[in-house]
């Protein structure tokens, strides 16, 4: 049987997914497995890197077995992943030297403050487009150097390799043959100069990182590696596309032209606007990323990441235990007409764009004896929409252009309540495509382009199909009142843990 599908590996913060796409960009098959979260200390977040691999293998086997296909039916693999999460491993044993330090982890906040006190923020921002923050990879690598004996010993013996999740997956699938990453992931480490497109020695010196441990940076689309016949796939398949989840979603949404924007509603939220082939320095708390590098041409994006998006609803389920599922949150939220001025600010791990306060902490404010779990559920969903508006306000200011609409994707787009409130509070249409697994679709597109499964960008644009448009219905006075209350609540959360 000839190859028919592109396989997307979507390794996210809370789950791993494997999705097969056909030539029309439709989902043929999918499987997912949750990832266990570890919280060794307050504000610390870790994963077991081996679980990334076992979950991907489990998903792949499930997809193959349920659909009676094999690795020979896969023309190429695309990888998309949680970004900034760091893994250091021993290249001789193949074993991690410590758990993966997840992007959400705040253990390096004090170290980042010390870099700011040295006056390094402007230099780092100019080179990387990123603020000094515990969010990014570089400070995590520095922590591992200084706090894990096995890392320090391995560095002396030249046995240590570093990777974000994409590199770790490719290294393992290839049997240790390829230690590579793509430009989009590299741009989020805070070690890549986004103008020269190279690892920057000055940045490496600041963060005390040896370049020898870093992966080779490859174009976002094109053959980057091959799976090993000794891997669980038992087949040599080109890995022909890789991108961080948010850049991948921008690509999947067909935002190929400057000025197009999307929001992904996952564990976190990430708004991105394509700004073309020249970087723009944000004056309003956004980062400037490499969106992708294809055929030697770099495309840039303004980005605003919100640490806690869908994770807010997970907290209601797993932390407070006041709901059993995300769907129940919707049902409860719609039982009340408003929150009675209750606001939930989910700054559980600090605030990212546009505030950049590592010491902010979550709060629930406006509670009275009449406050019910219905009000709290509604406040949680509204918080997702308010945080999106915070970033879009900054994006409009930086880019100098209004958004005519917002393309959306991710798990929380299943909530019609949230999508309608989002359209209302933004006062613009929200466009939900038929396929909402955009990070995975973007990875598939990148891989497919890389092997000629799809011919061009215009070929991909034809696949984007609108499922539903949510049109704004809220009175502008009400928008101002609700959003004003949100801004007051956010101010109360600032600097709480300092």
TORLO-84132 format. One line per field, with one value per residue (C-alpha): x, z, y; residue number from 1; residue in three letters. Coordinates in Angstrom, 1 decimal. Layout:
REM TORLO-84132
xx X_...
zz Z_...
yy Y_...
seq NUM_...
type ALA_...
END
This chain:
REM TORLO-84132
xx 0.0_1.4_1.8_-1.4_-1.1_1.0_1.4_1.5_2.9_1.5_3.3_1.6_1.7_-1.1_-1.2_0.4_-1.5_-0.9_-3.1_-3.1_-4.2_-5.2_-4.4_-7.4_-6.1_-8.9_-8.3_-8.3_-7.4_-6.4_-5.3_-4.2_-2.8_-2.5_0.8_1.4_2.2_4.8_4.9_8.0_7.8_5.4_5.7_7.8_6.4_8.1_7.4_9.0_10.7_10.3_6.6_6.7_8.1_5.9_2.7_3.7_4.4_1.1_-0.9_0.8_0.1_-3.5_-4.0_-2.4_-4.3_-7.7_-7.4_-5.6_-2.6_1.1_4.2_4.4_1.3_3.0_4.7_6.2_6.0_5.5_6.2_4.7_5.3_5.1_7.8_10.5_10.3_13.9_15.5_19.1_20.2_23.3_24.0_25.8_23.0_20.1_18.7_17.5_19.7_16.7_13.0_11.9_11.5_8.2_7.7_5.3_8.0_9.0_12.0_14.4_12.4_15.0_17.9_16.0_15.6_19.3_19.9_17.5_19.4_22.6_20.9_20.7_17.1_17.5_20.3_18.5_15.2_17.0_18.7_15.9_12.6_12.0_11.8_13.9_11.6_11.6_9.3_12.1_14.6_17.9_17.4_16.2_19.4_21.4_19.6_20.3_24.0_24.2_21.9_22.2_25.5_25.0_24.7_27.9_29.8_28.4_29.4_33.0_32.9_31.1_28.2_25.3_22.8_20.1_16.8_13.3_10.7_11.0_14.7_14.2_11.5_13.6_16.7_14.9_12.9_16.1_17.9_20.2_21.3_19.8_20.2_18.2_15.6_13.8_14.0_10.7_11.6_15.1_13.7_12.0_15.1_16.4_19.7_19.1_19.6_16.4_18.1_21.3_19.4_22.3_23.0_24.5_27.7_27.0_23.7_25.4_28.0_25.2_23.4_26.6_25.5_27.9_27.1_28.3_25.1_22.7_21.0_21.6_19.0_17.1_14.4_10.9_9.8_12.0_13.5_15.2_15.7_14.6_13.0_15.2_14.2_15.0_12.4_8.9_7.9_10.2_10.4_12.5_10.2_11.3_10.5_10.0_8.5_8.7_7.5_6.6_2.9_1.9_3.9_2.5_-1.1_-0.5_0.7_-2.3_-4.7_-3.3_-2.0_0.6_0.1_1.2_-1.6_-3.4_-3.8_-5.0_-5.6_-5.0_-7.0_-5.0_-3.5_-2.1_-3.4_-1.3_-2.2_0.0_0.1_2.1_4.2_6.1_9.8_11.0_10.8_8.9_10.0_6.9_6.4_3.4_4.6_4.5_7.4_8.7_9.2_10.5_7.2_9.1_12.0_11.1_13.2_15.7_13.1_12.2_8.7_8.2_5.3_4.2_3.0_1.3_1.3_-1.1_0.2_-3.1_-5.9_-7.7_-5.7_-8.1_-10.9_-8.6_-8.0_-11.7_-11.9_-8.7_-7.9_-11.2_-13.1_-16.3_-16.8_-16.3_-15.5_-14.9_-18.3_-19.9_-18.2_-20.0_-23.4_-22.9_-21.6_-24.7_-27.1_-26.4_-26.7_-23.4_-20.8_-22.3_-19.0_-16.9_-13.5_-11.0_-7.5_-5.7_-2.1_-1.2_2.4_2.7_1.4_2.9_1.9_1.3_2.1_5.3_5.0_6.7_5.4_1.7_-0.5_-4.1_-7.1_-10.8_-12.4_-15.8_-17.2_-20.3_-22.5_-24.5_-21.6_-22.1_-20.0_-22.0_-20.6_-17.1_-17.3_-18.6_-15.8_-13.2_-14.4_-14.7_-11.1_-9.9_-11.6_-10.4_-6.8_-7.2_-8.4_-5.4_-3.1_-5.1_-5.1_-1.3_-1.1_-3.2_-1.1_2.2_1.1_-0.9_-3.8_-7.2_-8.2_-11.2_-11.6_-9.9_-9.3_-9.4_-8.4_-7.7_-9.8_-11.7_-13.2_-15.7_-17.4_-19.9_-20.4_-16.7_-16.5_-19.5_-18.3_-14.9_-16.6_-18.6_-15.7_-13.5_-16.3_-15.1_-16.2_-14.5_-14.0_-13.9_-12.6_-13.9_-10.6_-9.6_-6.5_-4.4_-1.1_-1.2_-2.5_0.3_2.9_1.3_1.3_5.0_5.9_3.8_5.3_8.7_8.2_6.0_2.7_1.4_2.9_2.6_1.1_-1.8_-2.5_-2.8_-5.0_-7.7_-8.1_-9.1_-12.9_-15.0_-17.4_-18.9_-18.6_-19.5_-20.6_-20.4_-23.7_-22.7_-23.3_-20.1_-20.9_-21.2_-18.0_-16.2_-17.7_-16.9_-13.4_-12.8_-13.6_-11.2_-8.3_-8.9_-8.8_-5.6_-3.9_-4.7_-2.7_0.5_3.6_1.8_4.6_7.5
zz 0.0_-0.9_1.8_2.3_5.5_7.4_11.0_13.5_16.9_19.3_22.6_24.9_28.6_29.7_27.0_24.0_20.8_17.5_14.6_11.1_8.3_4.8_1.7_2.2_5.6_7.3_10.5_9.6_13.1_16.5_19.9_23.1_26.5_29.6_31.0_34.8_36.4_39.2_41.6_43.9_45.4_45.2_41.7_40.4_37.5_36.1_33.8_33.3_29.9_29.4_29.6_26.6_24.6_26.1_25.5_21.9_21.3_23.0_20.9_17.7_18.3_19.2_15.9_13.8_15.4_15.4_11.8_10.4_9.1_9.6_9.5_5.8_5.3_6.7_4.2_6.8_10.4_11.8_15.4_17.4_21.1_24.3_24.1_26.5_28.5_28.9_29.0_29.6_28.9_28.7_25.0_25.9_28.0_26.5_29.9_31.2_33.9_35.6_35.0_32.3_33.7_32.3_30.8_33.6_36.3_38.3_40.1_38.3_39.1_41.5_39.1_36.3_38.7_39.3_35.5_35.4_38.2_36.1_33.4_30.8_29.9_26.9_25.4_25.7_24.4_21.4_20.4_21.2_21.2_24.7_28.1_31.0_32.6_34.2_31.4_28.8_28.5_29.2_32.9_33.3_31.7_34.0_37.0_35.9_35.5_39.0_40.9_39.4_40.0_37.1_34.7_36.0_35.7_32.3_31.0_31.9_30.0_27.0_27.5_27.9_25.3_25.7_23.9_24.1_23.7_19.9_20.1_22.7_20.5_17.3_19.1_20.4_17.3_15.3_17.6_18.8_15.2_15.0_17.6_15.9_16.5_14.3_14.3_16.0_19.0_19.1_19.2_22.5_24.3_24.8_23.3_19.6_18.0_15.9_13.5_12.8_13.1_15.1_18.7_20.2_22.1_24.2_25.3_26.0_28.2_30.1_30.9_31.3_28.7_26.6_22.9_22.6_24.3_21.9_18.9_15.3_14.2_11.0_8.8_10.1_7.0_5.2_6.2_9.6_10.7_9.9_12.3_13.1_11.9_15.5_16.9_17.8_14.3_12.8_9.6_8.3_8.0_7.3_10.1_7.7_9.9_13.4_15.2_18.7_19.3_18.9_15.7_14.4_15.1_13.3_10.3_10.6_10.7_7.3_8.8_6.1_5.4_7.6_9.8_10.2_13.8_15.8_19.4_20.7_23.7_25.4_28.8_28.2_25.7_22.9_20.5_17.5_14.7_11.5_11.0_7.9_7.2_9.6_13.4_15.3_18.8_21.1_23.4_25.1_26.7_23.7_22.5_19.0_17.7_14.7_13.3_10.9_8.5_5.2_2.0_3.6_4.4_8.0_9.0_12.3_14.7_17.7_20.5_23.7_25.9_28.8_31.3_32.5_30.0_30.0_33.1_34.9_34.3_35.2_38.5_39.2_38.4_40.1_42.7_44.0_42.8_42.2_38.7_37.1_33.6_31.4_29.9_33.3_33.8_30.7_32.0_35.4_33.9_31.8_34.7_35.9_33.8_35.1_37.8_40.2_39.8_40.9_39.1_39.0_38.1_37.4_38.1_39.5_38.2_37.7_34.9_31.4_28.6_28.7_32.5_33.0_36.8_38.0_41.5_40.7_42.2_41.6_43.3_43.5_44.4_44.8_46.7_48.8_50.7_47.5_45.5_44.2_42.2_39.1_39.6_40.1_36.9_34.9_36.3_35.3_31.7_31.5_32.8_29.7_27.5_29.5_29.3_25.5_25.4_27.4_24.8_21.8_23.1_23.1_19.7_18.1_19.7_18.5_15.0_14.4_13.0_14.2_14.0_11.7_13.3_15.4_14.3_17.1_17.9_20.8_23.2_24.8_21.5_22.1_24.5_22.6_25.8_26.0_22.3_22.4_25.4_23.7_20.6_22.9_25.1_22.0_20.0_16.8_15.2_16.4_13.6_14.5_11.7_11.1_12.3_15.6_16.2_14.6_16.2_14.9_11.6_11.3_12.0_9.4_6.9_7.6_7.2_4.1_2.4_3.3_1.3_-1.5_-0.1_-0.5_-3.1_-1.8_0.7_-1.7_-1.8_2.0_2.1_0.2_3.1_5.7_6.3_8.6_10.9_12.9_13.4_16.8_16.3_19.1_20.7_23.8_24.4_24.4_27.8_29.3_27.7_29.3_32.7_32.7_31.4_33.8_36.7_35.3_35.2_38.8_39.8_37.9_39.7_43.1_42.0_41.3_43.3_45.8_46.2_46.4
yy 0.0_3.4_6.1_8.1_10.0_12.6_11.8_14.7_14.2_16.8_16.7_19.2_20.1_17.9_15.3_13.7_13.2_11.4_12.5_11.3_13.7_12.9_14.8_17.1_18.1_16.1_14.1_10.4_9.0_10.3_9.1_10.9_10.1_12.4_13.4_13.3_16.7_16.9_19.8_19.2_22.7_25.6_27.2_24.3_22.1_19.0_16.1_12.7_12.9_9.1_9.5_11.7_8.8_6.1_8.2_8.9_5.2_4.2_6.7_5.6_1.9_2.7_4.7_1.9_-0.9_0.7_1.7_-1.3_0.7_0.6_2.8_2.1_4.2_7.3_9.5_11.9_13.0_16.5_17.4_20.1_20.6_22.5_25.1_26.3_23.0_21.8_18.3_17.5_13.9_11.7_11.0_7.7_6.2_8.1_8.7_12.1_13.6_15.3_15.6_17.9_21.4_22.6_26.1_27.0_26.4_29.5_28.2_30.6_33.7_35.1_34.3_36.2_39.2_39.2_39.4_42.4_44.1_43.7_45.8_43.0_43.2_45.6_43.6_40.3_41.7_43.2_40.0_37.5_39.4_38.0_39.5_38.1_35.6_32.2_31.1_30.7_27.9_29.6_30.2_26.6_25.2_27.4_26.0_22.5_23.3_24.6_22.2_18.8_17.0_14.6_17.5_19.2_15.9_15.1_18.6_17.9_14.6_16.1_13.7_16.1_17.1_19.7_19.9_21.2_18.5_18.4_17.7_15.0_13.2_13.4_12.2_9.2_8.3_8.5_6.2_9.0_9.9_13.4_16.1_18.9_21.5_24.1_27.9_28.4_26.3_27.7_31.2_30.5_29.3_32.9_31.8_32.3_35.7_36.1_38.5_36.5_33.2_31.7_30.7_33.9_33.6_36.7_35.1_31.8_33.6_35.5_32.2_30.2_27.6_25.5_25.7_22.0_20.8_22.6_21.0_21.9_24.4_23.4_25.0_24.5_22.6_20.1_16.8_17.2_13.5_10.0_7.5_4.5_1.0_0.0_2.3_1.2_2.4_-0.3_1.9_4.7_7.7_11.3_13.8_16.7_19.5_20.7_23.8_25.0_24.6_28.2_28.8_25.5_26.6_29.9_27.9_25.5_28.5_29.6_32.9_33.1_36.8_39.8_41.0_37.7_36.5_33.5_32.5_29.0_27.9_25.2_24.7_28.2_30.7_32.1_34.9_35.3_37.8_37.3_40.5_39.5_39.2_41.9_41.8_44.5_45.4_45.4_48.4_46.7_43.6_41.2_39.0_38.9_35.3_33.6_32.1_29.8_29.7_28.0_28.0_30.3_33.0_34.0_35.0_36.8_37.1_39.2_36.9_37.2_34.1_33.7_31.1_29.8_29.3_26.0_25.1_27.4_24.9_22.0_23.7_23.9_20.2_18.9_21.5_22.8_19.7_21.7_20.3_16.8_18.0_21.0_20.4_20.7_24.1_25.3_24.1_25.7_29.0_29.4_28.9_32.4_35.6_37.1_36.6_39.2_41.1_38.1_37.9_35.1_36.1_32.8_34.0_30.6_30.8_34.6_36.7_36.7_39.0_41.9_42.3_40.1_39.9_36.7_37.3_37.8_35.2_34.1_35.6_35.3_38.7_40.1_37.1_37.5_35.1_34.8_33.6_30.1_27.6_28.7_32.2_30.9_28.7_31.7_33.9_31.2_31.1_34.9_35.2_33.3_35.9_38.9_37.7_37.4_41.0_42.1_40.8_41.9_45.5_45.4_43.7_46.4_49.1_47.5_46.6_49.8_47.9_46.7_43.1_42.5_39.0_36.4_32.9_30.4_26.8_24.5_22.5_25.3_26.3_23.5_25.9_28.0_30.0_31.0_31.8_34.0_35.9_36.2_37.8_40.1_41.3_41.9_43.4_41.5_38.3_35.1_32.5_28.8_26.5_23.0_21.5_22.9_20.7_23.5_22.8_19.3_20.4_23.0_20.3_18.1_20.9_21.7_18.0_17.6_20.6_19.2_16.1_17.4_15.9_19.4_21.7_25.2_27.7_28.4_24.6_24.7_27.8_25.9_23.5_26.1_25.8_27.9_26.0_28.8_32.6_34.1_37.7_40.3_41.2_43.1_46.8_48.8_50.4_46.9_45.9_48.8_48.1_44.4_44.9_47.8_45.4_42.8_45.4_46.3_42.7_42.0_45.0_43.4_40.2_42.0_41.2_39.0_36.4_38.9
seq 1_2_3_4_5_6_7_8_9_10_11_12_13_14_15_16_17_18_19_20_21_22_23_24_25_26_27_28_29_30_31_32_33_34_35_36_37_38_39_40_41_42_43_44_45_46_47_48_49_50_51_52_53_54_55_56_57_58_59_60_61_62_63_64_65_66_67_68_69_70_71_72_73_74_75_76_77_78_79_80_81_82_83_84_85_86_87_88_89_90_91_92_93_94_95_96_97_98_99_100_101_102_103_104_105_106_107_108_109_110_111_112_113_114_115_116_117_118_119_120_121_122_123_124_125_126_127_128_129_130_131_132_133_134_135_136_137_138_139_140_141_142_143_144_145_146_147_148_149_150_151_152_153_154_155_156_157_158_159_160_161_162_163_164_165_166_167_168_169_170_171_172_173_174_175_176_177_178_179_180_181_182_183_184_185_186_187_188_189_190_191_192_193_194_195_196_197_198_199_200_201_202_203_204_205_206_207_208_209_210_211_212_213_214_215_216_217_218_219_220_221_222_223_224_225_226_227_228_229_230_231_232_233_234_235_236_237_238_239_240_241_242_243_244_245_246_247_248_249_250_251_252_253_254_255_256_257_258_259_260_261_262_263_264_265_266_267_268_269_270_271_272_273_274_275_276_277_278_279_280_281_282_283_284_285_286_287_288_289_290_291_292_293_294_295_296_297_298_299_300_301_302_303_304_305_306_307_308_309_310_311_312_313_314_315_316_317_318_319_320_321_322_323_324_325_326_327_328_329_330_331_332_333_334_335_336_337_338_339_340_341_342_343_344_345_346_347_348_349_350_351_352_353_354_355_356_357_358_359_360_361_362_363_364_365_366_367_368_369_370_371_372_373_374_375_376_377_378_379_380_381_382_383_384_385_386_387_388_389_390_391_392_393_394_395_396_397_398_399_400_401_402_403_404_405_406_407_408_409_410_411_412_413_414_415_416_417_418_419_420_421_422_423_424_425_426_427_428_429_430_431_432_433_434_435_436_437_438_439_440_441_442_443_444_445_446_447_448_449_450_451_452_453_454_455_456_457_458_459_460_461_462_463_464_465_466_467_468_469_470_471_472_473_474_475_476_477_478_479_480_481_482_483_484_485_486_487_488_489_490_491_492_493_494_495_496_497_498
type UNK_UNK_UNK_UNK_UNK_UNK_UNK_UNK_UNK_UNK_UNK_UNK_UNK_UNK_UNK_UNK_UNK_UNK_UNK_UNK_UNK_UNK_UNK_UNK_UNK_UNK_UNK_UNK_UNK_UNK_UNK_UNK_UNK_UNK_UNK_UNK_UNK_UNK_UNK_UNK_UNK_UNK_UNK_UNK_UNK_UNK_UNK_UNK_UNK_UNK_UNK_UNK_UNK_UNK_UNK_UNK_UNK_UNK_UNK_UNK_UNK_UNK_UNK_UNK_UNK_UNK_UNK_UNK_UNK_UNK_UNK_UNK_UNK_UNK_UNK_UNK_UNK_UNK_UNK_UNK_UNK_UNK_UNK_UNK_UNK_UNK_UNK_UNK_UNK_UNK_UNK_UNK_UNK_UNK_UNK_UNK_UNK_UNK_UNK_UNK_UNK_UNK_UNK_UNK_UNK_UNK_UNK_UNK_UNK_UNK_UNK_UNK_UNK_UNK_UNK_UNK_UNK_UNK_UNK_UNK_UNK_UNK_UNK_UNK_UNK_UNK_UNK_UNK_UNK_UNK_UNK_UNK_UNK_UNK_UNK_UNK_UNK_UNK_UNK_UNK_UNK_UNK_UNK_UNK_UNK_UNK_UNK_UNK_UNK_UNK_UNK_UNK_UNK_UNK_UNK_UNK_UNK_UNK_UNK_UNK_UNK_UNK_UNK_UNK_UNK_UNK_UNK_UNK_UNK_UNK_UNK_UNK_UNK_UNK_UNK_UNK_UNK_UNK_UNK_UNK_UNK_UNK_UNK_UNK_UNK_UNK_UNK_UNK_UNK_UNK_UNK_UNK_UNK_UNK_UNK_UNK_UNK_UNK_UNK_UNK_UNK_UNK_UNK_UNK_UNK_UNK_UNK_UNK_UNK_UNK_UNK_UNK_UNK_UNK_UNK_UNK_UNK_UNK_UNK_UNK_UNK_UNK_UNK_UNK_UNK_UNK_UNK_UNK_UNK_UNK_UNK_UNK_UNK_UNK_UNK_UNK_UNK_UNK_UNK_UNK_UNK_UNK_UNK_UNK_UNK_UNK_UNK_UNK_UNK_UNK_UNK_UNK_UNK_UNK_UNK_UNK_UNK_UNK_UNK_UNK_UNK_UNK_UNK_UNK_UNK_UNK_UNK_UNK_UNK_UNK_UNK_UNK_UNK_UNK_UNK_UNK_UNK_UNK_UNK_UNK_UNK_UNK_UNK_UNK_UNK_UNK_UNK_UNK_UNK_UNK_UNK_UNK_UNK_UNK_UNK_UNK_UNK_UNK_UNK_UNK_UNK_UNK_UNK_UNK_UNK_UNK_UNK_UNK_UNK_UNK_UNK_UNK_UNK_UNK_UNK_UNK_UNK_UNK_UNK_UNK_UNK_UNK_UNK_UNK_UNK_UNK_UNK_UNK_UNK_UNK_UNK_UNK_UNK_UNK_UNK_UNK_UNK_UNK_UNK_UNK_UNK_UNK_UNK_UNK_UNK_UNK_UNK_UNK_UNK_UNK_UNK_UNK_UNK_UNK_UNK_UNK_UNK_UNK_UNK_UNK_UNK_UNK_UNK_UNK_UNK_UNK_UNK_UNK_UNK_UNK_UNK_UNK_UNK_UNK_UNK_UNK_UNK_UNK_UNK_UNK_UNK_UNK_UNK_UNK_UNK_UNK_UNK_UNK_UNK_UNK_UNK_UNK_UNK_UNK_UNK_UNK_UNK_UNK_UNK_UNK_UNK_UNK_UNK_UNK_UNK_UNK_UNK_UNK_UNK_UNK_UNK_UNK_UNK_UNK_UNK_UNK_UNK_UNK_UNK_UNK_UNK_UNK_UNK_UNK_UNK_UNK_UNK_UNK_UNK_UNK_UNK_UNK_UNK_UNK_UNK_UNK_UNK_UNK_UNK_UNK_UNK_UNK_UNK_UNK_UNK_UNK_UNK_UNK_UNK_UNK_UNK_UNK_UNK_UNK_UNK_UNK_UNK_UNK_UNK_UNK_UNK_UNK_UNK_UNK_UNK_UNK_UNK_UNK_UNK_UNK_UNK_UNK_UNK_UNK_UNK_UNK_UNK_UNK_UNK_UNK_UNK_UNK_UNK_UNK_UNK_UNK_UNK_UNK_UNK_UNK_UNK_UNK_UNK_UNK_UNK_UNK_UNK_UNK
END
